[in-house]
Amino acid sequence: MKKVTLALMTLFLVLLFLPDELRADAEPVTVPAETTTEVTVVSAEANARIDRLMEIKAMDVSTLTASEKRVLRKEVRTIRSEMKANGEARVADSRNGGIYLSAGGIIIVILLLVLLL
């Protein structure tokens, strides 16, 4: 009985201190209806930036010289800072997809399954 109590207390303690990154955004991004033409321009620019980032990511950098790698790193930093300044960082992150689980999260899921089943 003590083991079950200890496991439940540990579970609640871990769930109490969840990081903020796991929570959904409280402020949804809204676009005013008056600036529809501007939104499409920004969207096209954002897509061009994302496509350039994907091209750079797909490159074989082992054949490049150190100065060429430095230029690419600087370009990636510039593109990401521009996207962050324009609020387009969420668009760039949404293309990656996937679900990320930490080791602690996996252990908690396994413990819950064992306790409940």
Secondary structure by P-SEA (a helix, b strand, c coil): caaaaaaaaaaaaaaaacccccccccccbbbbccaaaaaaaaaaaaaaaaaaaaaaaacccccccaaaaaaaaaaaaaaaaaaaaacaaaaaaaaabbbbbcaaaaaaaaaaaaaac
